[in-house]
Amino acid sequence: MNNQILELNKKIAASIEEKKSTDIYYNETKFDRFRDLSYGHDGLLNIFHWLFQKYPLLGRIIADRYDFIFIDEYQDTHAEVLSDLLTLPTAYGITIALFGDSMQSIYEDGVGDVEEYVKNLTLKSIPKADNYRCSYEVIKVLDSLRIDEISQSVALKRLPSGQLEVSEDRHGLAKVIYTVVDAKPSSRSPEEEKEQYRSLVDHMIFEAQRIVPDSKILILTNKAIAEKNGFSTLYRTFSDRYSDIKDQIENYLRSIQVLDIGEICNMYLHKDFNSVIKLVQKGGFSIHTVADKTKLHDIIQGFVDDTNLSVKDAVENAITFKLMKQSEALVDKISSNEHFLDTLKQDALYPTFKDLYLAGKNTFARIKDSIEFHSEEEFKEYQRRYEKERFILAMRLCELKFCEVLNYVKYLNEETEYITMHKTKGTSIPSVIVVMAHSPRE
């Protein structure tokens, strides 16, 4: 075993030596990849922490460059990164200010609260009770849920007209509708139990809508939002591959131009025909006669009506019909994906790994007796290759439907009944139904 480890370390060292440091890059996924020496989101944070610990000069460089460092939503900041940064005020006299609310933490690897830093006097707590958004009635409900000592109060904001709000503007209605269930179904629960639970949640939403008919429904998880708004397969495809799903969905769909088609179709549905015509003319579609307009109408209506139209076919058809021109980014993406699939075909070990992985041997412990891996890291590398292949094929084949992209565009434009926190922050929505599920285990 020791000889194998030494041999593996030699191979790793040789591989690293062959790679130019300038070729190491951030791959915008949640995975680090040894094969091409790229790092993902978590890897980026770990690299910062490692460099900060190994090279004290890095702290000096940061302090020399910035007199003040402001960290927003501190509760979701990586714990080790925050710990590193909080050594700078004592060492170099700079100021670091944190803004946020520990009660609004949404990431498991975030620091959550910073009470230990307050207790050891690293930080000074400056509670801000002002609430510029919620009504008196909502604040009363929120304060009853808080487990810290903060008690919020209504703060009147200045309106776009320049006038200051009056207290009457900030009164509303707040009601809590709840039920108790024996247990929330898990991912392994029978489908019948999951359906019963979903039906119960839907019934409670219906009851809330009877009280507040014209309202948006705020669901706290993106997965539930995707299911309710009709793009669950799209969400699942990206959640299996990326960590920052929200940005990655939008960026990737934009790079393969399918988001452009979705936006054209959505403009068409809103009868914004002038904008549609301007966009398709840039793609080369000529409009000179009524017949041309009728042809355009039929083409776009076909995109909207065909629930079996795949993302791949939607892009190809849009280019063929001259609704848009093929971009260099799309050409590069196709070329890159094809190159990756070709490398898998040349890997003699990969087919065996894939068969075993799909047969249930999907962990290092389960597969190590059936295939010779020198380390768990090598297993993880093959796991990443499989996940990337699955993602590419889902996009290239007909698994992902264009109708889900169109539903996603409607969600981005806040045209759906169901919304998330990301779609409400900083906006003014008069009536909101908040859907929450709490388990004693959570």
Backbone torsions as a table, in degrees:
resi	resn	phi	psi	omega
1	MET	NA	-44.8	-179.7
2	ASN	-61.5	-39.7	178.8
3	ASN	-64.7	-37.6	178.5
4	GLN	-65.1	-40.9	179.2
5	ILE	-63.8	-43.9	178.7
6	LEU	-62.2	-41.6	179.8
7	GLU	-65.3	-41.1	178.6
8	LEU	-64.3	-42.7	179.3
9	ASN	-62.0	-36.3	177.2
10	LYS	-64.0	-42.0	179.3
11	LYS	-64.3	-41.3	179.6
12	ILE	-63.5	-46.3	-179.7
13	ALA	-61.5	-41.2	179.8
14	ALA	-65.6	-40.4	179.7
15	SER	-64.4	-40.4	179.3
16	ILE	-66.9	-40.9	-179.5
17	GLU	-62.9	-33.5	-178.4
18	GLU	-73.2	-19.2	-174.9
19	LYS	-92.7	132.4	174.4
20	LYS	-72.2	137.8	-179.1
21	SER	-61.1	-29.1	-179.8
22	THR	-73.2	-12.5	179.5
23	ASP	-89.9	-9.9	177.6
24	ILE	-74.8	132.9	-171.9
25	TYR	-144.2	166.8	175.9
26	TYR	-87.1	119.9	-171.5
27	ASN	-91.8	2.0	174.8
28	GLU	61.8	27.5	172.7
29	THR	-122.9	-177.2	177.2
30	LYS	-91.0	6.3	-175.3
31	PHE	-116.5	142.1	165.7
32	ASP	-84.6	146.8	-179.2
33	ARG	-127.4	113.4	-179.9
34	PHE	-69.6	-32.1	-174.1
35	ARG	-56.5	-43.9	-179.9
36	ASP	-115.2	14.2	178.8
37	LEU	51.6	52.3	174.5
38	SER	-116.5	159.0	-176.7
39	TYR	-127.9	149.6	-179.9
40	GLY	-96.2	-164.2	-174.9
41	HIS	-61.0	-53.1	-179.8
42	ASP	-64.5	-36.4	178.6
43	GLY	-62.6	-37.5	178.5
44	LEU	-60.9	-43.3	179.2
45	LEU	-66.7	-40.6	179.0
46	ASN	-65.7	-37.4	178.3
47	ILE	-63.6	-43.6	178.2
48	PHE	-59.1	-46.8	-178.3
49	HIS	-62.0	-43.7	-178.9
50	TRP	-64.5	-45.4	179.4
51	LEU	-63.9	-40.0	-178.9
52	PHE	-63.7	-39.7	-180.0
53	GLN	-73.3	-37.1	-174.2
54	LYS	-81.8	-32.7	-175.3
55	TYR	-123.3	91.4	-179.9
56	PRO	-56.6	-23.4	179.7
57	LEU	-61.1	-26.9	179.8
58	LEU	-60.8	-39.7	177.0
59	GLY	-62.2	-40.4	178.3
60	ARG	-64.1	-41.2	179.6
61	ILE	-62.3	-43.9	179.3
62	ILE	-62.9	-44.8	-178.3
63	ALA	-66.3	-37.0	178.5
64	ASP	-68.2	-29.5	-176.4
65	ARG	-85.3	-33.3	-174.5
66	TYR	-128.0	124.0	173.5
67	ASP	-80.0	-29.1	-179.2
68	PHE	-131.7	138.1	174.2
69	ILE	-125.9	122.1	179.2
70	PHE	-109.9	128.0	-179.9
71	ILE	-115.0	113.3	179.5
72	ASP	-89.3	150.8	-178.0
73	GLU	51.0	52.1	-174.2
74	TYR	-56.3	-29.3	-175.0
75	GLN	-61.5	-22.3	-179.9
76	ASP	-102.8	9.7	177.5
77	THR	-77.2	139.3	179.0
78	HIS	-54.7	129.2	-171.9
79	ALA	-58.6	-44.6	-177.6
80	GLU	-70.2	-36.7	178.1
81	VAL	-64.1	-43.7	178.8
82	LEU	-64.0	-41.7	178.4
83	SER	-59.9	-41.1	178.1
84	ASP	-62.4	-48.6	-176.3
85	LEU	-64.7	-32.4	-177.2
86	LEU	-75.0	-2.0	172.3
87	THR	-83.4	-15.5	-173.5
88	LEU	-71.0	-40.3	-179.4
89	PRO	-57.9	-43.4	179.8
90	THR	-69.1	-40.5	-175.9
91	ALA	-75.0	-36.0	-170.8
92	TYR	-130.5	-0.4	173.9
93	GLY	77.4	14.9	177.0
94	ILE	-83.7	170.5	-179.1
95	THR	-111.1	130.0	174.8
96	ILE	-119.3	126.2	-179.6
97	ALA	-119.5	132.8	178.9
98	LEU	-107.5	136.6	175.6
99	PHE	-124.0	135.4	178.5
100	GLY	159.7	-165.9	-176.6
101	ASP	-150.6	115.9	-177.6
102	SER	-60.1	-23.7	179.8
103	MET	-74.7	-9.8	-177.8
104	GLN	-109.8	21.5	179.3
105	SER	-67.8	132.5	-177.8
106	ILE	-124.1	-6.7	-179.2
107	TYR	-114.9	135.2	-175.9
108	GLU	-66.0	-31.0	-177.5
109	ASP	-92.0	6.9	176.3
110	GLY	-76.4	162.0	-176.9
111	VAL	-69.0	-24.8	-178.4
112	GLY	76.9	-105.9	176.5
113	ASP	-104.5	164.7	-177.2
114	VAL	-121.0	30.6	-176.6
115	GLU	-59.9	-35.6	-179.1
116	GLU	-63.7	-34.1	178.2
117	TYR	-73.9	-29.2	176.2
118	VAL	-72.0	-41.8	-178.3
119	LYS	-65.8	-37.0	-179.7
120	ASN	-90.9	10.9	173.2
121	LEU	70.5	13.9	172.6
122	THR	-66.8	-37.3	178.4
123	LEU	-121.3	150.9	172.2
124	LYS	-108.1	125.8	-178.9
125	SER	-81.9	129.3	176.4
126	ILE	-124.9	86.1	-178.2
127	PRO	-60.9	137.0	176.4
128	LYS	-118.5	108.7	-176.3
129	ALA	-86.8	-11.2	-174.8
130	ASP	-65.8	131.4	175.3
131	ASN	-124.3	112.1	-174.5
132	TYR	-93.1	-1.2	-172.1
133	ARG	-113.4	-43.4	-168.8
134	CYS	-87.5	159.0	175.9
135	SER	-77.9	165.9	177.5
136	TYR	-55.9	-41.5	-175.1
137	GLU	-68.9	-39.1	178.9
138	VAL	-67.9	-40.9	179.1
139	ILE	-60.6	-37.2	178.7
140	LYS	-61.9	-41.3	177.8
141	VAL	-66.9	-45.2	-178.2
142	LEU	-61.7	-42.4	-179.2
143	ASP	-63.8	-30.6	178.8
144	SER	-71.3	-18.6	-179.9
145	LEU	-93.2	-16.7	-176.4
146	ARG	-72.2	146.9	178.4
147	ILE	-112.9	7.3	175.1
148	ASP	-104.3	-169.5	-175.1
149	GLU	-95.3	3.9	-178.3
150	ILE	-76.5	131.6	174.0
151	SER	-120.3	112.4	-173.8
152	GLN	-76.6	156.8	176.0
153	SER	-139.9	150.0	-179.6
154	VAL	-66.4	130.5	173.6
155	ALA	-115.5	124.7	-177.9
156	LEU	-77.2	130.8	-177.2
157	LYS	-102.9	162.7	178.5
158	ARG	-86.9	130.1	-177.6
159	LEU	-78.6	162.1	178.1
160	PRO	-54.9	-27.1	179.4
161	SER	-72.3	-13.0	-177.5
162	GLY	100.2	-14.4	179.5
163	GLN	-80.6	153.7	177.8
164	LEU	-86.9	140.6	175.7
165	GLU	-56.0	155.8	168.9
166	VAL	-110.0	156.6	-173.2
167	SER	-59.1	-29.5	-179.9
168	GLU	-62.5	-27.2	-180.0
169	ASP	-68.9	-17.3	-172.6
170	ARG	-109.9	19.3	174.0
171	HIS	-100.0	145.8	-179.8
172	GLY	-157.7	-153.1	-178.0
173	LEU	-122.9	135.0	175.7
174	ALA	-135.9	118.5	178.3
175	LYS	-128.4	146.1	177.7
176	VAL	-113.7	121.1	175.9
177	ILE	-113.8	125.0	-175.9
178	TYR	-142.8	162.1	172.3
179	THR	-145.3	164.0	-179.2
180	VAL	-120.3	130.0	176.5
181	VAL	-116.4	157.7	-178.0
182	ASP	-63.1	-43.0	-179.4
183	ALA	-161.4	143.6	176.0
184	LYS	-80.2	130.0	-179.2
185	PRO	-59.0	143.8	176.0
186	SER	-94.9	178.0	179.7
187	SER	-64.4	-21.5	-178.3
188	ARG	-97.7	0.6	-179.9
189	SER	-68.1	153.9	176.8
190	PRO	-58.7	148.6	-177.9
191	GLU	-60.0	-31.4	179.2
192	GLU	-62.1	-42.0	178.3
193	GLU	-65.3	-41.3	179.1
194	LYS	-62.5	-41.1	-179.0
195	GLU	-67.1	-38.8	177.0
196	GLN	-61.9	-41.2	179.7
197	TYR	-65.9	-45.3	178.9
198	ARG	-61.3	-39.1	179.9
199	SER	-65.0	-37.8	178.4
200	LEU	-64.8	-44.6	178.4
201	VAL	-62.1	-43.9	179.8
202	ASP	-62.4	-38.2	178.8
203	HIS	-63.7	-41.6	179.8
204	MET	-67.4	-37.3	175.7
205	ILE	-62.6	-41.4	178.6
206	PHE	-60.4	-43.2	179.3
207	GLU	-63.3	-39.3	178.9
208	ALA	-66.7	-36.0	179.9
209	GLN	-68.1	-25.6	176.4
210	ARG	-67.3	-31.4	179.0
211	ILE	-80.3	-42.0	-178.9
212	VAL	-126.0	87.0	-173.6
213	PRO	-62.5	-49.1	-175.9
214	ASP	-93.0	84.6	-174.5
215	SER	-143.1	158.9	170.1
216	LYS	-95.7	147.5	-178.3
217	ILE	-106.5	114.4	-176.7
218	LEU	-94.2	115.1	176.6
219	ILE	-112.3	135.2	-168.5
220	LEU	-81.5	-14.6	-178.9
221	THR	-110.6	137.0	-179.5
222	ASN	-64.9	-32.4	179.8
223	LYS	-62.4	-45.0	179.4
224	ALA	-65.4	-38.5	177.8
225	ILE	-60.4	-44.4	-179.5
226	ALA	-61.5	-40.3	179.2
227	GLU	-66.1	-45.5	-177.5
228	LYS	-68.1	-33.4	-175.0
229	ASN	-97.6	4.0	171.2
230	GLY	83.2	30.6	172.4
231	PHE	-137.1	43.7	-176.2
232	SER	-67.5	-39.1	179.2
233	THR	-66.9	-40.1	176.2
234	LEU	-59.4	-46.6	-179.4
235	TYR	-64.3	-45.3	-177.9
236	ARG	-63.5	-39.4	179.1
237	THR	-58.8	-41.6	-178.4
238	PHE	-81.6	-33.6	-179.0
239	SER	-68.1	-26.0	175.9
240	ASP	-73.1	-14.7	-172.7
241	ARG	-115.9	-37.2	-171.7
242	TYR	-120.8	157.6	176.8
243	SER	-91.3	-48.3	179.5
244	ASP	-89.4	78.8	-168.2
245	ILE	-64.6	-43.0	-174.5
246	LYS	-55.0	-53.1	-178.6
247	ASP	-69.6	-37.0	-176.6
248	GLN	-67.8	-39.2	178.2
249	ILE	-58.7	-51.7	-176.5
250	GLU	-63.4	-45.5	-177.8
251	ASN	-65.4	-43.5	-177.4
252	TYR	-68.9	-45.7	179.8
253	LEU	-62.5	-32.0	176.5
254	ARG	-69.7	-39.6	-176.8
255	SER	-67.3	-30.8	178.5
256	ILE	-96.5	8.3	171.1
257	GLN	71.3	2.3	-179.3
258	VAL	-72.4	-26.6	176.6
259	LEU	-67.0	-33.5	177.0
260	ASP	-62.2	-41.6	179.0
261	ILE	-65.7	-42.1	178.6
262	GLY	-59.3	-39.9	-179.7
263	GLU	-69.1	-37.9	176.5
264	ILE	-62.0	-45.1	-179.6
265	CYS	-65.1	-38.1	-179.7
266	ASN	-68.7	-38.3	174.6
267	MET	-61.3	-40.2	179.0
268	TYR	-62.1	-43.9	179.6
269	LEU	-64.3	-28.9	177.7
270	HIS	-89.6	7.8	178.5
271	LYS	60.2	29.9	175.0
272	ASP	-89.8	67.6	-170.5
273	PHE	-69.0	-31.2	179.5
274	ASN	-62.1	-43.4	178.7
275	SER	-65.8	-39.0	178.5
276	VAL	-61.2	-47.1	-178.2
277	ILE	-62.2	-42.5	179.3
278	LYS	-60.3	-42.1	-177.8
279	LEU	-69.2	-45.9	-176.1
280	VAL	-71.9	-27.8	175.4
281	GLN	-65.0	-33.6	174.9
282	LYS	-64.9	-28.3	178.5
283	GLY	-80.5	-9.5	178.7
284	GLY	108.9	0.4	179.7
285	PHE	-76.0	122.4	-177.2
286	SER	-93.2	132.9	177.8
287	ILE	-126.3	108.2	-179.9
288	HIS	-124.6	-25.1	-175.0
289	THR	-130.2	171.1	175.4
290	VAL	-62.2	-34.9	178.8
291	ALA	-62.1	-36.2	177.5
292	ASP	-64.6	-41.6	178.9
293	LYS	-65.7	-39.3	177.9
294	THR	-64.1	-41.0	178.0
295	LYS	-61.7	-44.1	179.0
296	LEU	-62.4	-43.0	177.8
297	HIS	-57.4	-47.2	-177.8
298	ASP	-64.4	-39.2	-179.7
299	ILE	-63.6	-51.0	-177.1
300	ILE	-67.4	-39.0	178.0
301	GLN	-61.0	-34.4	176.8
302	GLY	-63.9	-39.9	175.4
303	PHE	-61.3	-43.0	-175.3
304	VAL	-69.8	-39.4	-172.6
305	ASP	-83.1	-26.6	-172.7
306	ASP	-82.3	97.3	-178.9
307	THR	-74.5	-10.8	178.5
308	ASN	-97.8	-1.5	-179.5
309	LEU	-66.7	124.5	-179.2
310	SER	-82.0	162.1	176.5
311	VAL	-59.9	-44.2	-179.6
312	LYS	-59.5	-48.3	-178.9
313	ASP	-67.7	-34.0	179.0
314	ALA	-61.7	-44.6	179.7
315	VAL	-65.2	-47.6	-178.6
316	GLU	-63.0	-41.9	-179.6
317	ASN	-66.1	-40.4	-179.5
318	ALA	-62.8	-38.5	178.0
319	ILE	-70.6	-41.5	179.2
320	THR	-62.8	-42.1	179.9
321	PHE	-79.4	-0.5	179.3
322	LYS	63.9	33.6	172.0
323	LEU	-76.1	-22.1	177.3
324	MET	-159.1	161.9	176.6
325	LYS	-97.3	145.8	178.4
326	GLN	-66.8	128.1	-177.7
327	SER	-87.8	160.7	176.0
328	GLU	-64.6	-34.5	179.6
329	ALA	-62.0	-39.4	178.4
330	LEU	-66.9	-43.0	178.2
331	VAL	-60.0	-44.8	179.8
332	ASP	-64.2	-40.2	-179.1
333	LYS	-64.9	-44.2	178.9
334	ILE	-62.4	-44.7	-179.6
335	SER	-62.8	-43.7	-179.6
336	SER	-63.7	-42.8	-179.9
337	ASN	-65.7	-41.9	179.6
338	GLU	-64.7	-39.3	178.4
339	HIS	-62.5	-41.8	179.4
340	PHE	-63.5	-44.7	-179.9
341	LEU	-64.2	-34.7	177.4
342	ASP	-65.8	-38.6	179.2
343	THR	-65.5	-33.1	177.3
344	LEU	-66.1	-37.7	179.3
345	LYS	-64.3	-28.8	-179.0
346	GLN	-86.5	-6.5	-179.4
347	ASP	-91.3	106.0	-175.0
348	ALA	-64.1	-27.7	-176.8
349	LEU	-81.5	-24.9	-170.9
350	TYR	-61.8	-45.4	179.9
351	PRO	-57.7	-40.3	178.2
352	THR	-64.5	-45.5	177.7
353	PHE	-58.3	-46.4	-176.5
354	LYS	-62.3	-43.3	179.0
355	ASP	-61.3	-45.7	179.9
356	LEU	-66.1	-40.7	-178.6
357	TYR	-62.4	-45.4	-179.3
358	LEU	-72.8	-20.3	178.1
359	ALA	-82.4	1.6	176.5
360	GLY	112.5	-8.4	178.3
361	LYS	-89.2	66.3	-170.4
362	ASN	-103.7	20.9	171.1
363	THR	-133.1	161.6	-179.5
364	PHE	-61.9	-39.7	-178.6
365	ALA	-63.4	-36.2	-177.3
366	ARG	-79.3	-29.1	-171.5
367	ILE	-99.5	-16.3	-169.5
368	LYS	-64.1	-25.1	179.1
369	ASP	-84.3	-11.1	-177.3
370	SER	-104.7	-17.9	-178.4
371	ILE	-145.9	141.1	-174.1
372	GLU	-86.8	100.0	172.0
373	PHE	-107.0	137.7	-179.5
374	HIS	-76.1	-21.7	-178.3
375	SER	-160.3	166.5	176.4
376	GLU	-65.7	-30.8	178.8
377	GLU	-62.5	-37.1	178.3
378	GLU	-66.0	-39.5	174.8
379	PHE	-59.9	-45.3	-178.7
380	LYS	-62.7	-34.3	178.6
381	GLU	-64.2	-42.8	177.8
382	TYR	-68.7	-33.5	175.8
383	GLN	-62.6	-42.2	178.0
384	ARG	-63.2	-40.0	179.5
385	ARG	-62.5	-41.9	178.9
386	TYR	-63.1	-44.2	-178.7
387	GLU	-65.6	-36.8	177.1
388	LYS	-68.6	-41.4	177.7
389	GLU	-61.0	-44.8	179.8
390	ARG	-60.1	-41.1	179.6
391	PHE	-64.5	-46.7	-178.7
392	ILE	-62.6	-43.9	-178.4
393	LEU	-67.4	-34.8	177.0
394	ALA	-61.8	-35.9	178.5
395	MET	-78.5	-36.0	-173.3
396	ARG	-82.3	-35.4	-179.8
397	LEU	-85.3	-157.6	-173.5
398	CYS	-108.1	23.6	-177.8
399	GLU	-72.8	-40.7	-175.6
400	LEU	-94.0	124.4	-174.3
401	LYS	-95.5	145.9	-179.6
402	PHE	-65.0	-30.8	-179.5
403	CYS	-59.4	-30.3	177.1
404	GLU	-71.2	-35.6	176.2
405	VAL	-64.1	-41.4	178.8
406	LEU	-63.3	-40.7	176.0
407	ASN	-64.0	-36.4	178.3
408	TYR	-66.2	-39.3	177.0
409	VAL	-61.5	-41.9	178.2
410	LYS	-62.9	-38.3	177.4
411	TYR	-64.7	-44.1	179.1
412	LEU	-60.6	-33.8	-178.8
413	ASN	-87.3	8.2	178.0
414	GLU	59.0	39.2	179.0
415	GLU	-102.2	3.5	-178.3
416	THR	-99.4	158.2	-179.8
417	GLU	-71.5	-35.1	-177.0
418	TYR	-97.7	134.8	-177.7
419	ILE	-134.1	169.0	174.2
420	THR	-118.3	176.3	177.5
421	MET	-58.7	-35.3	-177.5
422	HIS	-63.9	-25.6	-177.7
423	LYS	-93.0	-6.3	-177.6
424	THR	-108.4	-20.9	-173.5
425	LYS	-62.9	123.6	177.4
426	GLY	84.7	-1.8	179.2
427	THR	-108.1	166.5	-178.7
428	SER	-113.8	106.5	177.2
429	ILE	-116.7	117.9	-173.1
430	PRO	-59.1	-43.5	-174.1
431	SER	-131.8	127.1	-177.6
432	VAL	-132.8	134.8	171.1
433	ILE	-103.2	117.0	-178.4
434	VAL	-96.2	125.9	-179.3
435	VAL	-107.0	118.3	-179.5
436	MET	-130.7	144.9	172.8
437	ALA	-126.5	128.5	-178.4
438	HIS	-126.1	132.8	176.1
439	SER	-117.5	143.2	177.1
440	PRO	-56.5	-23.1	179.3
441	ARG	-75.4	-20.3	-174.0
442	GLU	-88.8	NA	NA
